[in-house]
Amino acid sequence: MNAPTDLSMKTDEVLRVELAVFRREHRDLDDAIHALVEKGTADQLTLQRLKKRKLRLKDMIAIIEDRLTPDIIA
């Protein structure tokens, strides 16, 4: 996740591509965490690092979704 966090300079199309990449990486991390836990081969430090990365991706996904979703005035 080496993408710059300044979303104001990116087009919506670029953000949609990044969003898809981040969602896929988030799913892959989730699968990896579950596999390591089921096998019992992961140490706590590895699991902690994977979970932190997953949380950072979740935050980036939320930020991009907020940017792409138009504000609706009720």
MMTF fields as JSON, N, C-alpha, C and O atoms, coordinates in Angstrom:
{
  "mmtfVersion": "1.0.0",
  "mmtfProducer": "UNKNOWN",
  "numBonds": 295,
  "numAtoms": 296,
  "numGroups": 74,
  "numChains": 1,
  "numModels": 1,
  "chainsPerModel": [1],
  "groupsPerChain": [74],
  "chainIdList": ["A"],
  "bondAtomList": [4, 2, 8, 6, 12, 10, 16, 14, 20, 18, 24, 22, 28, 26, 32, 30, 36, 34, 40, 38, 44, 42, 48, 46, 52, 50, 56, 54, 60, 58, 64, 62, 68, 66, 72, 70, 76, 74, 80, 78, 84, 82, 88, 86, 92, 90, 96, 94, 100, 98, 104, 102, 108, 106, 112, 110, 116, 114, 120, 118, 124, 122, 128, 126, 132, 130, 136, 134, 140, 138, 144, 142, 148, 146, 152, 150, 156, 154, 160, 158, 164, 162, 168, 166, 172, 170, 176, 174, 180, 178, 184, 182, 188, 186, 192, 190, 196, 194, 200, 198, 204, 202, 208, 206, 212, 210, 216, 214, 220, 218, 224, 222, 228, 226, 232, 230, 236, 234, 240, 238, 244, 242, 248, 246, 252, 250, 256, 254, 260, 258, 264, 262, 268, 266, 272, 270, 276, 274, 280, 278, 284, 282, 288, 286, 292, 290],
  "bondOrderList": [1, 1, 1, 1, 1, 1, 1, 1, 1, 1, 1, 1, 1, 1, 1, 1, 1, 1, 1, 1, 1, 1, 1, 1, 1, 1, 1, 1, 1, 1, 1, 1, 1, 1, 1, 1, 1, 1, 1, 1, 1, 1, 1, 1, 1, 1, 1, 1, 1, 1, 1, 1, 1, 1, 1, 1, 1, 1, 1, 1, 1, 1, 1, 1, 1, 1, 1, 1, 1, 1, 1, 1, 1],
  "groupList": [{"groupName": "MET", "atomNameList": ["N", "CA", "C", "O"], "elementList": ["N", "C", "C", "O"], "formalChargeList": [0, 0, 0, 0], "bondAtomList": [1, 0, 2, 1, 3, 2], "bondOrderList": [1, 1, 2], "singleLetterCode": "M", "chemCompType": "L-PEPTIDE LINKING"}, {"groupName": "ASN", "atomNameList": ["N", "CA", "C", "O"], "elementList": ["N", "C", "C", "O"], "formalChargeList": [0, 0, 0, 0], "bondAtomList": [1, 0, 2, 1, 3, 2], "bondOrderList": [1, 1, 2], "singleLetterCode": "N", "chemCompType": "L-PEPTIDE LINKING"}, {"groupName": "ALA", "atomNameList": ["N", "CA", "C", "O"], "elementList": ["N", "C", "C", "O"], "formalChargeList": [0, 0, 0, 0], "bondAtomList": [1, 0, 2, 1, 3, 2], "bondOrderList": [1, 1, 2], "singleLetterCode": "A", "chemCompType": "L-PEPTIDE LINKING"}, {"groupName": "PRO", "atomNameList": ["N", "CA", "C", "O"], "elementList": ["N", "C", "C", "O"], "formalChargeList": [0, 0, 0, 0], "bondAtomList": [1, 0, 2, 1, 3, 2], "bondOrderList": [1, 1, 2], "singleLetterCode": "P", "chemCompType": "L-PEPTIDE LINKING"}, {"groupName": "THR", "atomNameList": ["N", "CA", "C", "O"], "elementList": ["N", "C", "C", "O"], "formalChargeList": [0, 0, 0, 0], "bondAtomList": [1, 0, 2, 1, 3, 2], "bondOrderList": [1, 1, 2], "singleLetterCode": "T", "chemCompType": "L-PEPTIDE LINKING"}, {"groupName": "ASP", "atomNameList": ["N", "CA", "C", "O"], "elementList": ["N", "C", "C", "O"], "formalChargeList": [0, 0, 0, 0], "bondAtomList": [1, 0, 2, 1, 3, 2], "bondOrderList": [1, 1, 2], "singleLetterCode": "D", "chemCompType": "L-PEPTIDE LINKING"}, {"groupName": "LEU", "atomNameList": ["N", "CA", "C", "O"], "elementList": ["N", "C", "C", "O"], "formalChargeList": [0, 0, 0, 0], "bondAtomList": [1, 0, 2, 1, 3, 2], "bondOrderList": [1, 1, 2], "singleLetterCode": "L", "chemCompType": "L-PEPTIDE LINKING"}, {"groupName": "SER", "atomNameList": ["N", "CA", "C", "O"], "elementList": ["N", "C", "C", "O"], "formalChargeList": [0, 0, 0, 0], "bondAtomList": [1, 0, 2, 1, 3, 2], "bondOrderList": [1, 1, 2], "singleLetterCode": "S", "chemCompType": "L-PEPTIDE LINKING"}, {"groupName": "LYS", "atomNameList": ["N", "CA", "C", "O"], "elementList": ["N", "C", "C", "O"], "formalChargeList": [0, 0, 0, 0], "bondAtomList": [1, 0, 2, 1, 3, 2], "bondOrderList": [1, 1, 2], "singleLetterCode": "K", "chemCompType": "L-PEPTIDE LINKING"}, {"groupName": "GLU", "atomNameList": ["N", "CA", "C", "O"], "elementList": ["N", "C", "C", "O"], "formalChargeList": [0, 0, 0, 0], "bondAtomList": [1, 0, 2, 1, 3, 2], "bondOrderList": [1, 1, 2], "singleLetterCode": "E", "chemCompType": "L-PEPTIDE LINKING"}, {"groupName": "VAL", "atomNameList": ["N", "CA", "C", "O"], "elementList": ["N", "C", "C", "O"], "formalChargeList": [0, 0, 0, 0], "bondAtomList": [1, 0, 2, 1, 3, 2], "bondOrderList": [1, 1, 2], "singleLetterCode": "V", "chemCompType": "L-PEPTIDE LINKING"}, {"groupName": "ARG", "atomNameList": ["N", "CA", "C", "O"], "elementList": ["N", "C", "C", "O"], "formalChargeList": [0, 0, 0, 0], "bondAtomList": [1, 0, 2, 1, 3, 2], "bondOrderList": [1, 1, 2], "singleLetterCode": "R", "chemCompType": "L-PEPTIDE LINKING"}, {"groupName": "PHE", "atomNameList": ["N", "CA", "C", "O"], "elementList": ["N", "C", "C", "O"], "formalChargeList": [0, 0, 0, 0], "bondAtomList": [1, 0, 2, 1, 3, 2], "bondOrderList": [1, 1, 2], "singleLetterCode": "F", "chemCompType": "L-PEPTIDE LINKING"}, {"groupName": "HIS", "atomNameList": ["N", "CA", "C", "O"], "elementList": ["N", "C", "C", "O"], "formalChargeList": [0, 0, 0, 0], "bondAtomList": [1, 0, 2, 1, 3, 2], "bondOrderList": [1, 1, 2], "singleLetterCode": "H", "chemCompType": "L-PEPTIDE LINKING"}, {"groupName": "ILE", "atomNameList": ["N", "CA", "C", "O"], "elementList": ["N", "C", "C", "O"], "formalChargeList": [0, 0, 0, 0], "bondAtomList": [1, 0, 2, 1, 3, 2], "bondOrderList": [1, 1, 2], "singleLetterCode": "I", "chemCompType": "L-PEPTIDE LINKING"}, {"groupName": "GLY", "atomNameList": ["N", "CA", "C", "O"], "elementList": ["N", "C", "C", "O"], "formalChargeList": [0, 0, 0, 0], "bondAtomList": [1, 0, 2, 1, 3, 2], "bondOrderList": [1, 1, 2], "singleLetterCode": "G", "chemCompType": "PEPTIDE LINKING"}, {"groupName": "GLN", "atomNameList": ["N", "CA", "C", "O"], "elementList": ["N", "C", "C", "O"], "formalChargeList": [0, 0, 0, 0], "bondAtomList": [1, 0, 2, 1, 3, 2], "bondOrderList": [1, 1, 2], "singleLetterCode": "Q", "chemCompType": "L-PEPTIDE LINKING"}],
  "groupTypeList": [0, 1, 2, 3, 4, 5, 6, 7, 0, 8, 4, 5, 9, 10, 6, 11, 10, 9, 6, 2, 10, 12, 11, 11, 9, 13, 11, 5, 6, 5, 5, 2, 14, 13, 2, 6, 10, 9, 8, 15, 4, 2, 5, 16, 6, 4, 6, 16, 11, 6, 8, 8, 11, 8, 6, 11, 6, 8, 5, 0, 14, 2, 14, 14, 9, 5, 11, 6, 4, 3, 5, 14, 14, 2],
  "groupIdList": [1, 2, 3, 4, 5, 6, 7, 8, 9, 10, 11, 12, 13, 14, 15, 16, 17, 18, 19, 20, 21, 22, 23, 24, 25, 26, 27, 28, 29, 30, 31, 32, 33, 34, 35, 36, 37, 38, 39, 40, 41, 42, 43, 44, 45, 46, 47, 48, 49, 50, 51, 52, 53, 54, 55, 56, 57, 58, 59, 60, 61, 62, 63, 64, 65, 66, 67, 68, 69, 70, 71, 72, 73, 74],
  "secStructList": [7, 7, 7, 7, 1, 7, 4, 4, 4, 1, 7, 2, 2, 2, 2, 2, 2, 2, 2, 2, 2, 2, 2, 2, 2, 2, 2, 2, 2, 2, 2, 2, 2, 2, 2, 2, 2, 2, 2, 6, 7, 7, 7, 2, 2, 2, 2, 2, 2, 2, 2, 2, 2, 2, 2, 2, 2, 2, 2, 2, 2, 2, 2, 2, 2, 2, 2, 2, 1, 7, 7, 7, 7, 7],
  "xCoordList": [0.846, 0.0, 0.885, 0.979, 1.516, 2.41, 1.721, 2.382, 0.42, -0.323, -0.305, -0.445, -0.132, -0.19, -1.573, -2.583, -1.598, -2.874, -3.608, -4.743, -3.003, -3.659, -4.583, -4.15, -5.856, -6.815, -7.32, -7.957, -7.048, -7.596, -7.015, -7.633, -5.849, -5.211, -5.55, -5.106, -6.323, -6.616, -8.011, -8.934, -8.142, -9.444, -10.295, -9.786, -11.589, -12.499, -12.165, -12.291, -11.741, -11.4, -10.199, -10.195, -9.204, -8.026, -8.435, -7.968, -9.302, -9.76, -10.539, -10.414, -11.334, -12.088, -11.15, -11.388, -10.1, -9.12, -8.414, -8.269, -7.981, -7.329, -8.271, -7.849, -9.531, -10.518, -10.627, -10.663, -10.677, -10.754, -9.507, -9.603, -8.345, -7.088, -7.068, -6.693, -7.462, -7.466, -8.46, -8.166, -9.631, -10.625, -10.092, -10.264, -9.452, -8.895, -7.789, -7.739, -6.914, -5.84, -6.409, -5.888, -7.481, -8.133, -8.685, -8.518, -9.345, -9.873, -8.743, -8.849, -7.67, -6.527, -5.906, -5.547, -5.781, -5.247, -6.162, -5.693, -7.456, -8.422, -8.273, -8.273, -8.147, -7.96, -6.65, -6.606, -5.592, -4.293, -4.342, -3.794, -4.991, -5.109, -5.874, -5.458, -6.999, -7.792, -7.002, -7.075, -6.253, -5.466, -4.375, -4.144, -3.713, -2.66, -3.22, -2.614, -4.376, -4.998, -5.444, -5.248, -6.039, -6.51, -5.358, -5.467, -4.262, -3.099, -2.355, -1.692, -2.466, -1.747, -0.262, 0.541, 0.109, 1.52, 2.003, 3.198, 1.116, 1.512, 1.801, 1.098, 2.847, 3.113, 2.266, 1.738, 2.142, 1.283, 1.751, 0.927, 3.061, 3.585, 3.171, 2.776, 3.263, 2.852, 1.366, 0.963, 0.56, -0.885, -1.198, -2.054, -0.525, -0.755, -0.414, -1.152, 0.692, 1.084, 0.082, -0.268, -0.374, -1.362, -2.68, -3.303, -3.086, -4.336, -4.234, -5.197, -3.082, -2.895, -2.936, -3.535, -2.297, -2.322, -3.752, -4.165, -4.496, -5.889, -6.721, -7.574, -6.47, -7.179, -6.824, -7.694, -5.541, -5.145, -5.838, -6.281, -5.93, -6.624, -8.101, -8.677, -8.71, -10.124, -10.338, -11.315, -9.421, -9.509, -9.382, -10.134, -8.427, -8.249, -9.485, -9.902, -10.061, -11.272, -12.391, -13.093, -12.561, -13.614, -13.386, -14.335, -12.145, -11.829, -12.153, -12.752, -11.758, -12.012, -13.508, -14.016, -14.22, -15.671, -16.361, -17.286, -15.924, -16.504, -16.256, -17.124, -15.079, -14.738, -15.577, -15.991, -15.825, -16.553, -18.064, -18.774, -18.556, -19.995, -20.403, -19.896, -21.314, -21.734, -22.535, -23.292, -22.351, -23.127, -24.557, -24.796, -25.498, -26.913, -27.507, -27.48, -28.037, -28.656, -30.13, -30.866, -30.54, -31.922, -32.831, -34.032],
  "yCoordList": [-1.176, 0.0, 1.23, 1.936, 1.481, 2.62, 3.814, 4.774, 3.766, 4.847, 6.087, 5.992, 7.255, 8.495, 8.664, 8.26, 9.262, 9.423, 10.681, 10.889, 11.533, 12.743, 12.385, 12.259, 12.226, 11.795, 12.941, 12.703, 14.17, 15.308, 15.436, 16.057, 14.866, 14.987, 13.828, 13.817, 12.866, 11.678, 11.777, 12.323, 11.238, 11.222, 10.106, 9.205, 10.183, 9.157, 7.788, 6.772, 7.769, 6.489, 5.842, 4.636, 6.632, 6.12, 5.622, 4.578, 6.37, 5.969, 4.659, 3.828, 4.467, 3.212, 2.022, 0.944, 2.217, 1.151, 0.841, -0.322, 1.88, 1.678, 1.001, 0.139, 1.381, 0.785, -0.719, -1.511, -1.103, -2.524, -3.272, -4.386, -2.66, -3.283, -3.431, -4.486, -2.396, -2.439, -3.472, -4.19, -3.551, -4.553, -5.971, -6.837, -6.193, -7.525, -7.869, -8.985, -6.911, -7.143, -7.4, -8.234, -6.681, -6.87, -8.292, -8.949, -8.766, -10.137, -11.168, -12.162, -10.916, -11.837, -11.917, -13.0, -10.775, -10.773, -11.527, -12.263, -11.348, -12.057, -13.567, -14.322, -13.996, -15.424, -15.935, -17.03, -15.144, -15.554, -15.673, -16.617, -14.725, -14.762, -16.002, -16.7, -16.279, -17.461, -18.748, -19.671, -18.81, -20.01, -20.222, -21.347, -19.146, -19.265, -19.681, -20.474, -19.136, -19.477, -20.938, -21.646, -21.395, -22.777, -23.768, -24.803, -23.46, -24.349, -24.269, -25.224, -23.149, -22.954, -22.719, -22.964, -22.242, -22.056, -20.622, -20.36, -19.703, -18.291, -17.899, -18.299, -17.113, -16.554, -15.295, -14.754, -14.844, -13.698, -12.418, -11.594, -12.24, -11.036, -10.973, -9.917, -12.089, -12.141, -11.844, -11.054, -12.469, -12.226, -10.767, -10.172, -10.193, -8.788, -7.867, -6.923, -8.137, -7.309, -7.425, -6.423, -8.627, -8.82, -8.114, -7.501, -8.21, -7.569, -6.039, -5.372, -5.484, -4.03, -3.567, -2.54, -4.333, -3.995, -4.053, -3.203, -5.052, -5.194, -3.989, -3.497, -3.525, -2.348, -1.077, -0.249, -0.925, 0.242, 0.212, 1.246, -0.973, -1.099, -0.754, -0.078, -1.216, -0.907, 0.599, 1.134, 1.276, 2.734, 3.413, 4.336, 2.948, 3.526, 3.28, 4.158, 2.098, 1.772, 2.729, 3.252, 2.959, 3.861, 5.288, 5.97, 5.74, 7.094, 7.25, 8.245, 6.272, 6.338, 6.252, 6.987, 5.365, 5.262, 6.573, 6.982, 7.239, 8.537, 9.573, 10.393, 9.531, 10.485, 10.235, 11.177, 8.957, 8.618, 8.742, 8.884, 8.691, 8.779, 10.244, 11.002, 10.64, 12.057, 12.37, 11.538, 13.589, 14.044, 14.301, 14.957, 13.77, 13.958, 14.849, 14.52, 15.967, 16.886, 16.509, 16.551, 16.146, 15.688, 16.869, 16.691],
  "zCoordList": [0.0, 0.0, 0.0, 1.004, -1.095, -1.231, -1.866, -2.26, -1.967, -2.608, -1.729, -0.51, -2.349, -1.576, -0.952, -1.528, 0.221, 0.911, 0.49, 0.919, -0.338, -0.812, -1.971, -3.116, -1.648, -2.658, -3.525, -4.551, -3.131, -3.86, -5.261, -6.127, -5.498, -6.8, -7.74, -8.888, -7.27, -8.061, -8.677, -8.075, -9.884, -10.539, -9.94, -9.273, -10.19, -9.689, -10.258, -9.574, -11.511, -12.139, -11.445, -11.196, -11.142, -10.428, -9.041, -8.588, -8.378, -7.052, -7.109, -6.21, -8.146, -8.28, -8.474, -7.93, -9.239, -9.442, -8.121, -7.745, -7.427, -6.131, -5.144, -4.374, -5.164, -4.278, -4.535, -3.594, -5.793, -6.138, -5.667, -5.152, -5.845, -5.412, -3.891, -3.38, -3.172, -1.714, -1.192, -0.236, -1.812, -1.393, -1.592, -0.734, -2.722, -2.993, -1.988, -1.47, -1.72, -0.761, 0.635, 1.377, 0.992, 2.286, 2.395, 3.422, 1.331, 1.316, 1.406, 2.125, 0.669, 0.682, 2.075, 2.539, 2.735, 4.096, 5.043, 5.911, 4.881, 5.709, 5.524, 6.497, 4.28, 3.984, 4.588, 5.148, 4.473, 5.01, 6.526, 7.096, 7.173, 8.635, 9.068, 9.992, 8.402, 8.751, 8.528, 9.339, 7.438, 7.144, 8.198, 8.64, 8.593, 9.602, 10.963, 11.685, 11.293, 12.572, 12.567, 13.555, 11.467, 11.386, 11.455, 12.112, 10.786, 10.804, 12.135, 12.54, 12.797, 14.048, 13.839, 14.739, 12.647, 12.329, 12.494, 12.361, 12.776, 12.861, 14.3, 15.228, 14.461, 15.777, 15.953, 14.981, 17.167, 17.474, 16.794, 16.396, 16.657, 16.019, 14.546, 14.051, 13.862, 12.458, 12.321, 11.467, 13.152, 13.102, 13.398, 12.743, 14.362, 14.722, 13.553, 13.269, 12.882, 11.738, 10.597, 9.973, 10.324, 9.259, 9.59, 8.724, 10.838, 11.248, 11.194, 10.817, 11.564, 11.472, 10.023, 9.703, 9.157, 7.721, 7.194, 6.405, 7.633, 7.221, 7.686, 6.948, 8.898, 9.411, 8.637, 8.366, 8.281, 7.478, 6.123, 5.623, 5.532, 4.25, 4.404, 3.552, 5.486, 5.738, 5.843, 5.319, 6.522, 6.642, 5.273, 4.959, 4.466, 3.122, 2.257, 1.501, 2.369, 1.616, 2.01, 1.144, 3.301, 3.773, 3.284, 2.898, 3.297, 2.837, 1.356, 0.948, 0.559, -0.886, -1.17, -2.016, -0.475, -0.672, -0.334, -1.035, 0.732, 1.091, 0.004, -0.294, -0.578, -1.647, -2.899, -3.574, -3.202, -4.427, -4.28, -5.275, -3.056, -2.822, -2.764, -1.937, -3.638, -3.616, -2.363, -1.863, -1.867, -0.723, -1.178, -2.191, -0.41, -0.715, 0.363, 1.549, -0.064, 0.875, 0.974, -0.012, 2.169, 2.381, 2.634, 2.836]
}
